[in-house]
Structures are given as structure tokens and as C-alpha cells.
Amino acid sequence: MIQFLLNRELRSEQTLDPNTTVLQYLREHRGKTGTKEGCASGDCGACTVVVGELVGDRLRYRTLNSCLTFVSALHGKQLIVVEDLKDQGQLHSVQQAMVDCHGSQCGFCTPGFIMSLFALQKNAVNEYDPAQTHEALAGNLCRCTGYRPILEAAEQACGSKQRDQFDAREAETIAQLKAIEPRETAELNSGDKRCLSPLTVADLAEIYSANPDARLLAGGTDLALEVTQFHRELPVMIYVGHIGEMKKVEVSDSHIELGAAAALTDCYEALANEYPDFGELLHRFASLQIRNQGTLGGNIGNASPIGDSPPLLIALGAQVVLRKGERSRTLPLQDYFIDYKVTAREPGEFIEKVLVPRARPEQIFRAYKVSKRLDDDISAVCAAFDLRVENGVIADARVAFGGMAAIPKRAVACEVALIGASFTLETAERACEALAQDFTPLTDFRASREYRLLVAQNLLRKCFLEQHAPKTETRVTAYV
């Protein structure tokens, strides 16, 4: 059985089909139709809801796409939807701001914007921050109104924050969530389908060993597409989002240790502090709703050739810790990917954590993402360069790309052309020629093979030029 709060109402579910998304649950089971389905793929934000959960003794609010979230992920949390904001006949301040600023036209996208604005208002540190606002709304698409009045509504709502019903009932909500805090493995079971939610790595290892054909569910931002887009049924799932050990983000003297179930939002600070370019790229990783759910382990585990994080992690020499039963092994990430959607992971084995080496003083790390849109889009080419330059000579080089092959992988010939050579434009040009030996890209709807190879070469040139540009110039890492 799972338990969660639907605003303030305690909901207990035991026999619900675990393939049910939060969006379906709201609309078809609870009659709450304010939340809309626009794309069923996490691209438009019309289905945005807010989840409140305990972090220690505090309540944290985050947006997520209800179309990509299975109900099992709500266990022990609070779900807030657009119908919950109005209190005693009065609109919430973010709703009123949308009215005052004429931020709604056809209204289909409006509930999603409202919920993103609600979470933005709750999490605003410096009251109204334009950059924070743009990031919060980048995952919400509007087809008819235009964004100016919506941004004006954000400024009104966050520029003069008002105490609301959720602030008044915060202590009560915290007490309710503590009362339903998960204490043992939970299960949703509809007879022919089930989802198990263990609380420890040891429990996960035991359950997965007994059910090696089960699908591991973390953020679900990729797995849920099998249900919403391909209309498949997942007979057995194991939800890892309640395993505290796998959600930790810790920094030691030598490594950043990232639990495989840690949301990308939670990984951001540690990675951005160590590698600013990694932080820049994470700002462009899908949308805030997706980053609040999606995990680093999931981005690696689905073995997509266009995943944003693997090229960067491979260039940095990251490792994955794999667990099967009581056995653990550590594998260089570059050896994890074997072929398209084929990995070194054995049946019943899962990614427990990711180890990223700390930055070195002499290290030059650059990462670039090229896509059709700046925000909320998939890479056509993603590049990462990790160079060690001593006295003007490239002593070591690790170069990795995504979108250039069936797997994210290193550019070995390019690295050979760089190592031992002077860090000059001539060296960069020789390394660009070597890239043609490393990759034979494919042509698809995102880019042609010729475009991909030229872009990859130009990104290497960009890395060189930026390093030799005057220090007063501003370097742009996030561009289309």
C-alpha cells in the first residue's frame, strides 16, 4: 500500500494499476481535470503539478510533469494541483497575478504555468529574479498568449510575496507527512501488475535479484514514455526513489559521489562548483520539471547515444558502482556502454552510484551542447574536453562526444593528435582532422552526418579559441 496527501486529504492506494500516471489518477480517478494533458512526453508543461516532501524537518516544493510520474512515486509526499490553490473563495496570489497581467488566453497551458509560478514563489530566494523565473518557466509552452504577460505575472507574484494557506498550515502538513513517512517496502499490486518500493540498497539488491526482468523506476522521465507514448504495460517495476543511500550527494577529497537515484537538481551544486561548464549544461538539460525528477543514474542507465551527461562524465574519467546481490564492482563509465542500448550491466545488476573525480588545478574542462532550441531540447551534438596543459604542451587529453555514434564515447584518434603537442591552432586543426577517423555520424531529423562532424570539429576549435581569448572576454558555453 502507498499513502500520500492530495493537498490535505490522506489517500491510501493498494490495488491501483502501477502503470497509472499522476495525470491519469487526477483526471480519471479523482475528477480533478484542471491539470491538462498536452503532449504526454514532458515537453509542454501543461500537466505540471507540485510535490511537497520532507527534507529533514523542512518542507520542500518542486514541480514535476504529472504525465511522466507514476503514482507510486507519491508515496509519503504531498501532491498539490491547481484546484488546491484557491482558498475560501479567493484566488491564490499567482492566479490573481495571471488575471491582472492578462497572462491567459485559450487557457489550456495556464494551469501548468500557475503551478510553476506557485513553486517559483515558494522557492524564490531573492524575491523576483528574472533568470530564476526564465528557468522555472522554460518547461512550460504557450502557443497563443506570448510570454511577456506571463513574465509580468511572475514579477507581480514573486516581487511581493504574500503569506498563503500553505504557509499557515505548514506545521500541520509536516506532521501529516511524518505520520506517513515510508518505513518498509511498499507495494502497489493490481493483480497482474505491481510496483515495489524498497527503502535500502540491500532490499533493492534482494528484490531485483528475485525479479531480474523488473524495470527499475527512478524519475521515470524516460521509462514512462513506454506507457504514455508506446502504450505498453510494465508488469513489474521497482521504484528506487525512497532509497536514501542512493539519493546522497557527497564530496570527498578525491571524488564527487552521486547516488544513482539523486535528482539532477540535487546533483547540480556539487557538479557546478567543481566544473562550471557542467553546471551550464545542466541548466539546458530538458526543463526544471524534468531535472526535478530525472536522475543521473537514469540518464546513464537508459544508454541513449544523445544523453547529455555521459559525454561529460566520460571525459572526466567518471566511474559507476554496480551492485548485484551482495556483490559490488566499479567500472569506468566509458566501458559501461557497449552498443546502441547495450551496456555492461548484468541481469539483476543496477547502478548504485557515480564517482566523478575532483577538479585539478591544471585542468581545462569545457563542455558544449548544440540543439535546435536553447531550452528543453535534446542534443544534436554534445562535446566534452578535459585537457591538462603543462608549459604550453598538452600532457593529457580526454575528449568525448554524444550524438556522434551509437553510444557516447571517447574520440581516441583526436586525443592522440592532441597529447604531446603544443596547444596551438595547428594542433587543434590536426585533431579536427582526426575526428573524422573517430566517428561516422548518422543522419536523422536532428542533423545530417556532415553537419554533425563539422559541428564536432568546430567545438574543438571553439575550445582552443576560448582558452586563448583575452581574459576580459565573456565566454558563452550555452548556445544553439
N, C-alpha and C positions, 0 to 999 in steps of 0.2 A: 504494500500500500504506500502511496505517496500523499503528502499533505502540504498545502500551501495556502497563502492568503490571496483571495481575489479582492483586492483593496483591503477591507477589514473582515470579509467573510471567510471563515475557515472552510476549505474544500478538501475532502478526502476522496481519493480515487484508487480503486483496486483492480477493476476488471476492464478498464478503458484500453482500447487498442493503442499500444505504444507508438504506432505509426501516426497517431493523431498529432497534428501541429497545434501550437498555441492558437494560431489564427482560426483553424477549424473548430477548436474547442470553444473559443469565444463565440463565434458566429453560429455554429450548429448545435452546440450543447448548452450554452448559457444565454443565447439570444442577444448577445452584445454585438450588434452589427456596425457600431461606429468605426471599428478597425476594418480597413479595406484591403482587398487583395488586388494588387496592381500587376505584379509580374510573377509572383511565386518563385523568385530566384534571388531575392535580396538586393535588387538593383534600384528599385524606385522609392522605397521608404514609406509607401502608403500604409503598410501594416505595422509601422513602428509602435512598440509599446515600451513601458519602463518596468524594470525589475528592481525591487529593493531587496538587499540582502545584508546580513550581518557581517561586518569585518571587525572582529574583536567585539567590543561593546557599542560599536557605532553602526549607523545605517548608511548604506551606500546605494545610490540610484544610478542605473545605467540603462541606456537604450539598447534595444535589440530588434531584429526582424522576426516578427511572430510567425511569418511564413516558413522560416527555416529552423524554428525551435520546436523540438518535440516536448510534449507536456511533462515528460519525466524530468526535464531539466529544471522544472519549477519547484521541485521538492525542497521544502524548508525555506522558500523565498516568498516575497510579496509581488504580486502582479498588479500593475496599475494601468488602466486603459482610459481612453478619452472620456468615457461616460462617468468616470470616477472624479473628474476634476471639479465639476460644478458642485457647489456646496450651499445648501439652504437657499436654493433659487438664484444664487449669484454665480456668474461666470468666474472661473479662475483668472488671475491676472494675465496669464499668457493667452487665454482665449479672448479676453477683453482687448488685449493689445492687437490681436489679429483683426478684430472687428473695427477698432478705432483706426487702424492703419490700412484698412481695405486689403488685407492680405489673402483673402479667399475669393475665388471666382466660381468655377464649377464645383469646388468643394471636395472633390474626390481625394486629393492629396492632403487636404487640410488636417485631418486627424493625425497623420504621421508627423506633419510639421509641428502641430501642437505638442505632441509628446516629446519630440526632440527639443523644442523650446522649454518644456517643463523640466527636462533633465538638465538642460543648459543652465536654467535659472537656479536649480538646486545645487549644481556643481560650480557655479561661477565663483572664481576667487577674487577677481578684481572688478566685480560688478560687470559692466559691459566691456567686452574685449572683442573687437572686430575679427581678429584672427581666430579666436576660440569659437566665435559664432559661425564663421565660414566652415570650420572643421566640423562643428556639430550638425550643420545643415547640408553638408556635402553629399550625404547619403539620401537626401530627400529631393525628389524631382518634381517640378511644377511645369505643366505644359501650357498654361494659359495666363496666369496672373503675372508672371515675371517675379524676380526675386527682390526688387527694390522695396516694395511694401512689406514683404516678409522680414527683410533685414531691419526695416524700421520698427516692426513689431518686436523683434528681438531686442533692439535697443531700448524700447519702452519697457518691456517686461524685465529685462535684466539691469537696466540702468536705475530703476527704483524698485528693488525687490520688496515684496510685501509678504508678511507672515501669512501662511495659509493653513488649511485644516491638517495637512500632513506634518507641519511643524508642531501644531498644537497636540497632535496625537502621537508624536514620535516615541515617547516613553512607552505608551501603550502598545505600539507596533513592535518595538524592540522586545517587550515582554512576550508578545504573542509568538514572535519568531523564535525566541529562545525556547519556548514551550514545545515547538515542533521541530527543533533542530535535529537533523538526522543522527541517529545513534547506532544504527545497524544497517546491514544491506537491505535496501528497499527493492520492491518488485512491482511492476505493472504486468498483469497477465490477463489476456483476453481469451485464453484457451489455446489458440493456435499461434499466438504471437506473445512475446514477453520482452521486457527490458529490466535488467538487473542493475542496481546502483551500489557498488561496494564502496567502503569508506577507507580502505587501506590498500597499499600496493600488494601486500601479501594476499589479501582477499581477492584482488583483481587477478593476480597470477593463478590462484587456485581456480577461480571461476572460468577464466579464459582457457586454462589447460583442459577443463572439463567440457568447454564449448568452443573449440578452436574455429568453428565456422561462424561464430557470432561476429557481428560488426561492432567495432569499437566506436563509441559516440562521445565526442568531446564538445566542441562548439556546434557541430552539426551543420556548419555553413556550406560544406561540400556534400556530406552524406545525405542531408535532407533533400537535395536535388533529385536523388534517385526516386524519392516518393512524389515530390511535387511536380517534377518535370518529366520523368520517365514512367511514372505511375506503377512503380514496382512496390512490392511489400517486403519488409525486412522482418523475417521471422524471429530472430534473436538479436538483441542489442545489449551492449554493456556500456553504461554511462559512467565516465570517469571523472565527471565534474565535481564530485564530492570528495575526492581523494586529496586531502590536504598536502600530503608529501609530494604529489605531482603538480601542485599549483605554486610551489615555492619558487622564489627568485632570490638567489643568494650570490654574493660576490666574495670570492676568496682572494688570496694573494696572486694566484695563478689563473683562475678561471671565473667566468660568469656561469653559474649553474642555473639552468632554466628548466623547471618542471615541464614535462610534455603537455600537461593539461593547463598550464598557465595561459591566460588570455593574452593576446598580442598587446592589448592596452597595458597589461601588468608588466610585460617584458620591456616596454618602451624606455622607461627611465634608465634602467641598467645598461641597455644597449646604446642609447643615445649619449649617455655620459661618457662611455668608453669610445664609441665610434659615431661621431656626429652624422656621418653620411647614412649610417644605418637608421638613425632617428628620422632623417629627412625622408628616406624611402618608406618607413613605416607610416608616415603621415599620408602617403599616397597608396597605402595598402587598402584597397577596397574603400569602405566607408567606416565611420566611427561605430555604427551599429555592428558591422562585421568584426571589427577589431575588438569590440567588447565581448564577442562570443568566440571567434576563431582563435585557435591555439597554434603555437609554434610547432608542437608535435603533430598536429593535424596537417599543417602546411607541408611538413616533411613527409608524413606518412602516406598522403594520397599520391605522392610520386608524380605530380604534374610537371611536365617539362617547362611550364611557364609560371611556376610558383615563384613568388617574389623573394622569399627569404633564403632558399637553398643556395643560389649562386654566391650570395654574400657570406653565408656560413661556410661554404666550401673554400672560398678564397681565404677566409680567416683560419682555416685549419680546424674547424669545429668537429666534435665527436658526438656520437649518440650512444647512450647507455641502453642496451636492450635487455629485457627481462623475460625469462620463460621459467615458470615454476619458481624454484629457489635459485636458479642459475642466472647470473648477470654476465654480460660481456660488453666491452666498449669497442666501438667500431668508428674509424674515420668516416665522416659523413660522405666523402667522395666515393667510398666503397659501398655505401648503402644502396645507391642507385645502380641498377644493372641494365635494364632496358625499359622501354616505354611501359609504365605502370608495373614494372617488375622490380622488386627490391630484395635485399639480402635477409629480410625478416622471415623467420621460420614460422610454420603454423603454431599458434598458441603463444607467439612471442610478440612483445609490444615495446614501443619506445617509452622508456621511463623518464629520461631527462636528456638535455642537450648541454654539452660543455663547450663554451666559447672562450678561447684564450684571451687574457687581458691584453690591452694595447701596450706596445713597446715604444720607448721614446723616439727611436729612429724610424718608426713605421710610417709609411704613407698608405692610407686606405681611402679609396674612392669607390663610390657606387652610383650607378645611374639606371634610371628606368625610362624607357621610351614607350609611350602608348598613345592612342588616338585622343584620349581625354586626359586632362591633368588629374582629376579626381575620379575615384570609383571606377577604375578600368583595369584591365588585365594587360600585362606587358606584351609588347611585340618582341622586344629585346630587353634583357636585364643584364647588366655587366657589373663585375666587381674586380678591383685591382688592389692587391696587397703587396706593396713593394718595400724593400729595405735598401736604402741608398747610403753608401759609405764613401766619403771623399769623391762624390760625383759618379761613382760606379754602382750599378745595380747589383748588390750582393745576393739578393734573393727576390724571387717574384712568384706570386700565385695569382693566376688570372682565371676567372670562372664566368660562365655565361648561362643564362636561361633563355629559352626561345630559339636556340640555335641548333638543337639536336633533340633526340627522343628523350633525353634526360638532361638535367642540369649537370654541367661537367666542366673540368678544367681545360684550358687551352694550352696543351703541353708544348707544341711547336712554338707558339708565341712566347711562352716562358723561356724556352731555350734561347730564343733570339734576344731576349732581354738580359738574362743573367750573365754577368761578367762584362757587360758592355757599358759604355758611358751613357749617362741619362741625357741623351741628346735627341733632337728631332730625327736625325738619321737613324738612330736606333729604333725609335718609335715607328718609322716607316718600314724598316725591315721586319719588325714584329707584326705590323699590319699585314704585310705580305704573307707571313707565316700563319695568320689566322685562316687563310684560305685552305691551308693543309689540315687545320684542326676541325673545321666544320663544313658540312654541305647542308645548309639550311633548307627547309621545305617552304613551299608557297602555300598560304592559306588565306582566309578572308581578312586576317590582320595585316599581313605583309607578304611581299614576294621574297623569294630566296635572295635575289640580287639586292633588294633593299636591306634585308637583314644583315647580310655580310658587310655592306657599305656602312650601315649604322654601327655595327660592332667595331669596324676599323676606325670610324670617326670618334667613337667613345674612347678608344685608346689614345687617339690624338688629343682629345679633349683633356684626358687625364694628364698628359705631358704638358700641354699648354697652360693648364691651371696651375701646375706646380711651378712653372717658370714665369707666371704672370707677376707683375708688381704686387706687393703685399697690400697696397691700398685698394686694389680692385676687389669687387664683390664677386664671390664665386657662387654660381647658381647650380644646384645639384638636382633640383626637382623641375623637370621641364618635359614638354611633349616633343 
